[in-house]
Amino acid sequence: MASSPIQAQENLGQPHEGEGNGQYIRVVLADTQAIFRAGLRKIFAVEDDVRVVGQAETLSQAFTAAQKFATDVMLFESALAPNPVDAISEMLRQNPGLHLVVVTSEPEQELTLELFRRGVYSIVSREVEPELLVDCLRKVAKGEPWLDSRATQWVLEAYRTQNTRAGAARTKVQLTPKESLIVSCVTQGMKNKEIATRVGTTEQVVKNYLRKVYDKLGVADRLELALYCLNNRAVDGMVKAPASAPPSSSTTTEVAVASTSTPETIS
C-alpha cells in the first residue's frame, strides 16, 4: 500500500493501553524507504515496550527528530548521508545521550569498526530477523552494545591485531609536531585531502608522513592507528597548530605508551 512521505516533525503513534507510565522504548525511524519504515512500525506495534515516536526520510529530518522528540533509540539508515561516519559523529555531538542503531544494506568491516569507534551502539542489516531487531533495541536502550556474530568477530580481530602490534612497540615513541598534528587529524576522521589543507601541504606528503607514523607506532593502517590512540591515549598531548602556521619538524613530541590506560572515545 502506498505511503506518503512522513516528516520528522510529526509525532506518530499514540500510547498503547498501559503505556502511561512511560516504561517503553521511544524509537525514531530514520530511513529513506517508506516501505521499510512501515514494516518496522508493524514489527514494533505488537511489542508492549516499544513505541515509534517519529520518522524521518532525509538527513535533515533525522537531525530535527533527534532534537524534537524525547528518544531512546534512533534507527539510522547509513544511506541517509553521503558520509555516514561524519553524519553520525555530528548527530552524537549534538545529541550525546542518543543511542544509535545503524541500518546498512550490506555490512562492511571497515565501516562497522569505524562506526563503533564513533559511538554507535549497534549495526544491523536490512535483512535482520524481527526478533533479533527487537532484542537489539532493548539492549541498546539500556546502554548496552549489540553485535551480531560477524561484527563481534571483526571487532575482536581488530583489537587483537592492534594489541599485538602495540605490545611490540617501543615504550616511548617520538613524533614530530607535524606528524603529531596529522595523527590528531586522522583520529578526528579527516581524509588525506582535508589533512593536507589543514597542515598546508599536499595529499602525497600526508601519505608519506602517515607511512612514517605507521612504522613508528607499529600499526598497519588508519584503523589500527585510531585503535592505538584509543588504547594508549596517545593524542592527549599532541600538537594542534593553526593550519596557517604548522609547527616546524625540527623538534619532537613524545608520545607515551600506557598499556594499562582506559580506552577513550576520540571525537
SERO-4910 file (N, C-alpha, C, O; in steps of 0.05 Angstrom, whole numbers):
BEGIN
 pado doro    nc1    nc2    nc3   cac1   cac2   cac3    cc1    cc2    cc3    oc1    oc2    oc3
  Met    A     17    -24      0      0      0      0     18     25      0     37     26     15
  Ala    A     11     44    -16     28     68    -19     27     84      7      8     84     22
  Ser    A     49     98     12     51    114     36     63    141     29     84    142     16
  Ser    A     51    162     38     62    189     32     85    194     51     86    183     73
  Pro    A    104    211     43    127    217     60    119    228     87    100    244     89
  Ile    A    132    219    108    125    227    135    148    245    145    171    237    145
  Gln    A    141    269    153    161    288    162    170    282    190    156    270    206
  Ala    A    195    290    196    206    284    223    190    298    245    191    290    268
  Gln    A    177    320    237    164    336    258    138    323    268    127    331    288
  Glu    A    129    303    254    104    290    262    108    271    285    127    255    284
  Asn    A     91    272    305     92    253    327     74    230    319     49    233    318
  Leu    A     85    207    314     70    185    302     59    167    323     78    163    338
  Gly    A     45    158    330     38    138    349     25    149    373     35    168    385
  Gln    A      3    137    382     -9    143    407     -2    122    427      4     99    419
  Pro    A     -2    129    453      5    108    472    -14     84    471    -38     88    470
  His    A     -2     60    473    -19     37    475    -30     35    503    -21     49    521
  Glu    A    -49     18    507    -61     15    533    -40      7    553    -24    -12    548
  Gly    A    -39     21    576    -19     15    596      8     29    592     26     24    608
  Glu    A     11     46    572     36     59    567     40     85    582     61     97    580
  Gly    A     20     93    597     21    119    610     44    122    630     51    144    637
  Asn    A     55    100    639     77    102    659    104    107    647    123    110    661
  Gly    A    105    109    620    130    115    607    150     93    605    173     97    597
  Gln    A    142     68    613    160     46    612    161     33    585    153      9    582
  Tyr    A    170     47    565    172     37    538    196     50    525    205     71    533
  Ile    A    205     37    503    228     47    488    218     66    466    202     57    449
  Arg    A    226     91    467    218    111    447    237    110    423    261    114    427
  Val    A    227    104    400    243    100    376    236    119    354    213    125    349
  Val    A    258    129    341    254    145    316    265    129    293    287    118    295
  Leu    A    250    127    272    258    113    248    268    132    227    252    148    216
  Ala    A    294    132    221    305    150    201    315    133    178    336    121    179
  Asp    A    298    132    157    304    114    134    292    126    109    270    138    109
  Thr    A    306    123     87    297    135     61    273    120     50    259    131     33
  Gln    A    269     95     57    248     79     45    223     77     62    224     67     85
  Ala    A    201     88     52    176     88     67    166     60     73    155     55     94
  Ile    A    170     42     54    160     15     58    176      1     80    164    -16     95
  Phe    A    201      7     83    217     -5    104    208      6    131    206     -9    151
  Arg    A    203     33    133    193     45    157    166     33    165    162     27    189
  Ala    A    149     29    146    123     17    151    125    -11    162    111    -19    180
  Gly    A    144    -26    151    149    -53    161    159    -53    190    150    -70    206
  Leu    A    176    -35    196    186    -33    223    164    -25    243    163    -36    265
  Arg    A    147     -7    234    124      1    252    106    -23    258     96    -25    280
  Lys    A    102    -40    238     85    -64    243     99    -83    263     86    -95    280
  Ile    A    125    -85    260    140   -103    278    138    -93    307    133   -108    325
  Phe    A    142    -66    310    143    -55    337    115    -52    349    112    -50    373
  Ala    A     95    -51    332     67    -46    342     58    -69    360     41    -65    377
  Val    A     68    -93    356     60   -115    373     76   -119    398     72   -137    414
  Glu    A     96   -101    402    113   -102    425    103    -81    446    101    -58    440
  Asp    A     97    -90    470     86    -73    490    105    -52    500     97    -31    510
  Asp    A    131    -57    497    151    -39    508    165    -22    487    186    -10    493
  Val    A    155    -21    462    168     -6    441    147     13    429    125      4    423
  Arg    A    154     38    426    136     58    414    151     75    394    171     87    401
  Val    A    142     77    369    153     94    349    142    122    354    118    126    353
  Val    A    160    142    359    151    169    365    156    188    342    146    211    343
  Gly    A    171    179    322    176    197    300    189    183    277    201    162    280
  Gln    A    188    195    253    200    184    230    215    206    214    208    229    216
  Ala    A    234    198    198    249    216    181    257    202    156    264    178    157
  Glu    A    257    216    133    265    203    108    289    218     96    299    210     75
  Thr    A    299    239    109    323    253    100    341    258    124    333    256    147
  Leu    A    366    265    118    385    270    139    376    294    156    378    293    181
  Ser    A    367    316    144    359    339    159    335    333    177    334    343    199
  Gln    A    317    316    167    294    309    184    303    292    207    292    294    229
  Ala    A    324    275    203    334    259    225    345    276    247    341    271    271
  Phe    A    360    297    240    371    316    260    348    330    274    350    334    298
  Thr    A    328    338    259    305    351    271    291    333    291    283    341    313
  Ala    A    287    308    283    273    289    300    288    284    326    277    282    348
  Ala    A    315    282    324    331    277    348    329    300    368    330    296    392
  Gln    A    326    325    357    323    348    375    295    351    386    291    359    409
  Lys    A    275    343    369    247    349    376    235    329    396    220    336    414
  Phe    A    242    303    392    229    282    408    247    272    430    272    270    427
  Ala    A    235    265    452    249    250    473    253    222    463    234    206    462
  Thr    A    277    215    455    282    190    440    302    173    455    322    183    465
  Asp    A    297    147    457    316    129    469    334    117    448    358    115    452
  Val    A    323    109    425    339     96    404    330    107    377    306    111    372
  Met    A    350    113    360    344    120    333    355     99    314    379     92    316
  Leu    A    338     88    297    347     71    276    354     88    252    337    101    240
  Phe    A    380     89    245    390    108    226    401     93    202    421     78    205
  Glu    A    390     97    179    399     84    155    425     98    146    427    122    143
  Ser    A    446     82    141    472     94    133    470    109    107    485    128    102
  Ala    A    451    101     89    449    114     63    436    142     65    433    156     44
  Leu    A    427    150     88    416    177     91    437    199     85    430    221     77
  Ala    A    463    192     89    484    212     86    505    201     67    511    178     67
  Pro    A    517    219     51    539    211     33    563    201     49    576    182     40
  Asn    A    567    213     72    588    204     90    576    197    117    574    215    135
  Pro    A    566    172    121    552    166    146    569    169    171    558    175    192
  Val    A    595    165    169    612    168    193    612    196    203    608    201    227
  Asp    A    615    216    185    615    244    193    587    252    203    585    266    223
  Ala    A    566    242    189    539    250    197    532    239    225    520    253    241
  Ile    A    541    215    231    535    203    257    552    216    278    542    220    301
  Ser    A    576    223    272    592    238    292    579    264    299    578    272    323
  Glu    A    568    278    279    555    304    285    529    299    300    522    314    318
  Met    A    514    278    293    489    272    307    494    267    336    480    277    353
  Leu    A    515    252    343    521    246    371    534    270    385    531    272    409
  Arg    A    547    287    370    557    311    383    534    329    391    535    341    413
  Gln    A    514    331    375    490    348    381    472    334    401    458    348    416
  Asn    A    472    308    402    454    292    419    469    271    434    467    247    427
  Pro    A    485    278    453    504    259    466    490    236    480    503    215    484
  Gly    A    465    239    487    451    217    501    436    198    483    424    179    492
  Leu    A    437    203    457    422    187    437    436    161    432    461    160    429
  His    A    421    139    432    432    113    425    425    106    396    402    104    389
  Leu    A    446    103    380    442     99    352    446     70    344    465     57    352
  Val    A    427     60    327    429     35    314    430     41    284    411     51    273
  Val    A    452     34    271    455     40    243    446     16    226    453     -7    231
  Val    A    429     22    206    419      1    188    434      3    161    435     25    149
  Thr    A    446    -19    153    461    -19    128    449    -40    109    436    -60    118
  Ser    A    453    -36     83    443    -56     64    461    -80     63    452   -103     59
  Glu    A    487    -75     66    507    -97     66    529    -90     86    544    -71     82
  Pro    A    532   -105    108    552    -99    128    580    -99    116    587   -116    100
  Glu    A    596    -79    124    623    -76    115    642    -75    140    635    -61    159
  Gln    A    664    -89    139    681    -90    162    692    -62    170    690    -54    193
  Glu    A    703    -48    151    715    -22    157    695     -2    168    700     12    188
  Leu    A    671     -1    155    650     17    164    640      9    192    636     26    209
  Thr    A    637    -17    196    627    -27    222    646    -18    245    637     -8    265
  Leu    A    672    -22    241    691    -16    262    693     15    267    694     24    290
  Glu    A    691     30    245    693     59    248    668     70    262    671     88    279
  Leu    A    645     59    256    620     69    268    620     62    298    611     79    314
  Phe    A    629     39    306    631     32    334    650     51    348    645     59    371
  Arg    A    672     57    335    691     75    347    679    103    352    686    116    371
  Arg    A    661    111    334    649    137    336    626    138    357    616    160    363
  Gly    A    618    115    367    598    116    389    571    103    382    552    105    398
  Val    A    569     89    359    545     75    352    542     50    370    562     37    377
  Tyr    A    518     43    378    513     21    396    509     -5    380    515    -27    391
  Ser    A    499     -4    356    495    -28    341    493    -22    311    487      0    303
  Ile    A    499    -42    295    497    -40    266    482    -65    257    491    -88    263
  Val    A    460    -61    243    444    -84    234    439    -83    204    440    -61    192
  Ser    A    435   -106    192    429   -107    164    399   -104    160    383   -109    178
  Arg    A    391    -95    136    362    -94    130    349   -121    131    325   -124    134
  Glu    A    365   -142    129    355   -169    129    353   -181    157    347   -205    160
  Val    A    358   -165    178    357   -175    205    330   -187    212    309   -176    204
  Glu    A    329   -208    227    304   -220    235    290   -202    255    303   -190    272
  Pro    A    264   -200    253    249   -182    272    255   -187    301    257   -168    317
  Glu    A    256   -213    309    261   -219    337    289   -208    346    292   -198    368
  Leu    A    308   -211    328    335   -201    335    335   -171    337    349   -159    354
  Leu    A    321   -157    319    320   -128    319    307   -118    345    317    -99    357
  Val    A    286   -131    354    273   -122    379    291   -127    402    293   -110    420
  Asp    A    305   -149    402    325   -155    424    347   -134    423    356   -125    444
  Cys    A    356   -126    399    376   -106    396    367    -79    409    381    -67    424
  Leu    A    342    -71    402    331    -46    413    331    -46    444    338    -27    456
  Arg    A    322    -68    455    320    -70    484    348    -68    497    350    -54    518
  Lys    A    368    -80    486    395    -78    497    406    -50    494    418    -39    512
  Val    A    403    -39    470    414    -13    464    401      9    482    414     27    491
  Ala    A    375      6    486    360     25    503    371     26    531    369     46    545
  Lys    A    383      3    540    395      2    567    424     11    567    437     11    587
  Gly    A    433     19    543    461     28    542    481      6    536    505      9    541
  Glu    A    471    -17    527    489    -40    521    492    -42    491    473    -40    476
  Pro    A    517    -47    482    521    -51    453    509    -78    445    508    -97    461
  Trp    A    501    -79    420    491   -104    409    505   -110    383    504    -94    364
  Leu    A    518   -133    381    533   -141    357    524   -168    349    520   -186    365
  Asp    A    522   -172    323    517   -199    313    544   -214    312    565   -202    318
  Ser    A    543   -239    305    568   -255    307    590   -245    288    613   -246    295
  Arg    A    582   -235    265    602   -225    246    616   -200    256    640   -197    255
  Ala    A    600   -181    266    611   -156    277    628   -162    301    649   -149    305
  Thr    A    620   -180    318    636   -188    341    664   -198    333    684   -191    345
  Gln    A    664   -214    312    689   -225    302    707   -203    291    731   -203    296
  Trp    A    695   -184    276    710   -162    265    723   -145    287    747   -138    285
  Val    A    708   -139    308    718   -122    330    740   -137    344    761   -125    351
  Leu    A    736   -162    350    757   -177    364    783   -179    348    805   -176    359
  Glu    A    780   -184    322    803   -185    305    819   -159    305    843   -158    305
  Ala    A    804   -137    303    816   -110    302    832   -105    328    855    -95    327
  Tyr    A    820   -111    351    834   -106    376    857   -125    381    878   -118    392
  Arg    A    854   -150    372    876   -169    375    900   -160    358    923   -161    367
  Thr    A    895   -152    333    916   -142    316    929   -118    327    954   -116    328
  Gln    A    913    -99    336    924    -74    347    941    -79    372    962    -68    375
  Asn    A    930    -96    390    944   -101    415    971   -116    410    990   -112    424
  Thr    A    971   -134    390    995   -149    383   1017   -129    374   1040   -131    382
  Arg    A   1009   -111    356   1028    -91    346   1037    -72    368   1060    -65    369
  Ala    A   1017    -63    384   1024    -44    405   1043    -57    426   1060    -43    437
  Gly    A   1040    -83    431   1057    -96    450   1086    -97    442   1104    -98    458
  Ala    A   1090    -96    415   1118    -97    405   1129    -69    401   1152    -66    394
  Ala    A   1113    -49    406   1122    -21    402   1141    -13    424   1143    -25    445
  Arg    A   1156      8    419   1174     19    438   1159     33    461   1137     42    457
  Thr    A   1172     34    484   1159     47    507   1154     76    502   1133     87    510
  Lys    A   1173     89    489   1170    118    482   1172    121    452   1190    110    440
  Val    A   1153    135    441   1153    139    412   1156    169    406   1142    185    418
  Gln    A   1175    176    389   1180    204    382   1165    211    356   1170    199    335
  Leu    A   1146    230    358   1133    241    334   1140    270    332   1141    285    352
  Thr    A   1145    279    307   1150    307    303   1123    322    306   1102    309    305
  Pro    A   1124    348    311   1099    363    313   1080    360    289   1056    357    293
  Lys    A   1091    359    265   1074    355    242   1062    327    241   1038    324    234
  Glu    A   1078    307    248   1067    280    250   1045    279    271   1024    267    267
  Ser    A   1050    292    293   1030    293    315   1004    306    306    982    296    312
  Leu    A   1006    328    291    983    342    281    968    324    261    943    323    262
  Ile    A    982    310    244    969    293    224    954    270    238    932    263    230
  Val    A    967    258    258    954    236    273    928    247    286    908    233    286
  Ser    A    930    271    298    906    283    310    884    286    290    860    281    296
  Cys    A    891    295    266    871    298    245    858    271    237    834    269    233
  Val    A    875    250    236    865    224    229    845    214    249    824    203    242
  Thr    A    851    218    275    833    209    296    807    224    297    788    216    309
  Gln    A    806    247    284    782    263    281    766    255    256    745    267    250
  Gly    A    775    235    241    761    225    218    766    241    192    751    238    173
  Met    A    787    257    192    792    273    168    806    257    147    822    239    153
  Lys    A    799    262    121    811    249     99    838    262     92    844    284    101
  Asn    A    854    249     75    880    260     68    879    287     56    895    305     61
  Lys    A    859    292     39    855    318     26    850    340     47    861    361     45
  Glu    A    833    333     66    827    353     87    851    358    104    857    380    112
  Ile    A    866    336    110    890    340    127    911    357    112    924    374    124
  Ala    A    914    352     86    933    368     70    926    398     72    944    414     75
  Thr    A    901    404     70    892    432     72    898    443    100    906    466    103
  Arg    A    893    427    120    896    435    148    925    441    154    931    461    168
  Val    A    944    425    144    972    430    151    988    445    129   1011    450    133
  Gly    A    974    451    107    987    467     87   1007    452     70   1029    461     65
  Thr    A    999    428     61   1016    412     44   1000    397     23    977    405     18
  Thr    A   1010    376     12    996    360     -9    987    333      2    997    324     23
  Glu    A    969    320    -12    959    294     -3    982    274     -3    984    257     15
  Gln    A   1000    275    -23   1022    256    -25   1041    259     -1   1050    239     10
  Val    A   1046    284      7   1063    288     31   1049    277     56   1062    265     73
  Val    A   1023    280     58   1008    269     81   1011    239     81   1016    227    102
  Lys    A   1008    226     58   1011    197     56   1039    189     65   1043    169     79
  Asn    A   1060    204     57   1087    198     65   1091    200     95   1103    183    108
  Tyr    A   1079    221    107   1080    224    136   1067    201    150   1077    190    170
  Leu    A   1043    193    139   1028    171    152   1044    145    151   1043    129    171
  Arg    A   1058    139    129   1074    115    128   1095    115    149   1101     94    162
  Lys    A   1108    139    154   1128    141    174   1116    136    202   1128    123    219
  Val    A   1092    148    207   1079    144    232   1071    115    237   1075    105    259
  Tyr    A   1061    102    216   1054     73    219   1078     57    228   1076     40    245
  Asp    A   1101     63    215   1126     49    222   1134     54    251   1142     36    266
  Lys    A   1132     79    259   1140     87    287   1122     73    308   1132     64    328
  Leu    A   1096     73    303   1077     63    323   1072     33    320   1059     21    337
  Gly    A   1081     21    298   1077     -8    294   1048    -15    287   1038    -35    295
  Val    A   1036      2    270   1008     -3    261   1009     -5    231   1028      2    217
  Ala    A    987    -16    219    986    -22    191    970     -2    175    975      2    151
  Asp    A    950     11    187    932     28    172    918     48    190    925     50    214
  Arg    A    900     64    179    887     85    194    870     74    217    869     86    239
  Leu    A    857     51    213    841     39    234    858     31    258    851     37    281
  Glu    A    880     17    252    897      9    274    910     33    288    915     32    312
  Leu    A    915     55    273    925     79    285    905     90    305    912     98    327
  Ala    A    879     91    296    859    101    314    856     84    339    853     94    361
  Leu    A    856     57    335    854     39    358    878     42    377    875     41    401
  Tyr    A    902     46    365    926     50    381    922     75    399    928     74    423
  Cys    A    912     97    387    908    121    402    887    118    423    889    129    445
  Leu    A    866    102    417    845     97    437    857     82    461    852     90    484
  Asn    A    872     61    456    882     45    478    904     58    494    907     53    518
  Asn    A    920     75    481    943     87    494    941    117    500    960    129    510
  Arg    A    918    128    494    913    157    499    935    173    487    945    192    499
  Ala    A    943    165    463    966    177    450    962    205    440    981    219    434
  Val    A    936    214    438    931    241    427    929    262    449    926    286    443
  Asp    A    931    254    474    927    273    496    945    297    494    937    320    499
  Gly    A    971    292    488    990    314    488    999    323    460   1019    337    458
  Met    A    984    315    440    992    321    413    989    351    406    971    365    415
  Val    A   1007    360    389   1007    387    380    983    392    361    978    376    343
  Lys    A    969    414    365    947    421    348    952    450    339    941    469    350
  Ala    A    969    454    319    977    480    310    957    491    290    943    476    276
  Pro    A    955    518    288    938    530    267    946    522    240    970    518    234
  Ala    A    927    519    222    933    510    194    951    529    180    967    521    163
  Ser    A    949    555    187    965    575    173    994    575    182   1011    586    168
  Ala    A   1000    562    204   1027    562    214   1034    536    226   1037    534    251
  Pro    A   1036    515    210   1043    488    220   1070    489    234   1088    503    225
  Pro    A   1073    473    255   1098    474    270   1122    463    255   1118    447    236
  Ser    A   1145    471    263   1170    461    250   1175    433    258   1168    424    280
  Ser    A   1187    417    240   1193    389    246   1220    386    259   1230    364    262
  Ser    A   1232    408    268   1259    407    279   1258    397    308   1278    388    319
  Thr    A   1234    399    321   1231    389    348   1214    365    348   1201    359    328
  Thr    A   1212    351    370   1196    327    372   1176    328    394   1180    342    414
  Thr    A   1155    313    391   1135    309    412   1136    281    421   1135    263    405
  Glu    A   1137    276    447   1140    250    458   1112    238    464   1097    251    478
  Val    A   1106    215    453   1081    202    458   1086    178    476   1099    159    469
  Ala    A   1075    179    500   1079    158    519   1059    136    515   1035    141    510
  Val    A   1068    111    517   1051     88    514   1044     78    542   1062     70    557
  Ala    A   1018     79    548   1009     69    574    990     46    570    966     49    566
  Ser    A   1001     22    570    986     -2    562    963     -8    581    945    -23    574
  Thr    A    964      3    605    943     -3    624    922     19    625    903     17    641
  Ser    A    924     39    608    905     61    609    878     52    598    875     34    582
  Thr    A    857     66    607    830     60    599    825     73    571    830     96    568
  Pro    A    814     57    552    809     68    525    789     91    527    770     90    543
  Glu    A    793    111    511    775    134    509    764    136    481    778    128    462
  Thr    A    741    148    478    730    153    452    742    178    441    743    199    455
  Ile    A    752    178    416    764    201    404    744    213    386    734    201    367
  Ser    A    737    238    391    716    252    375    729    267    352    715    279    336
***
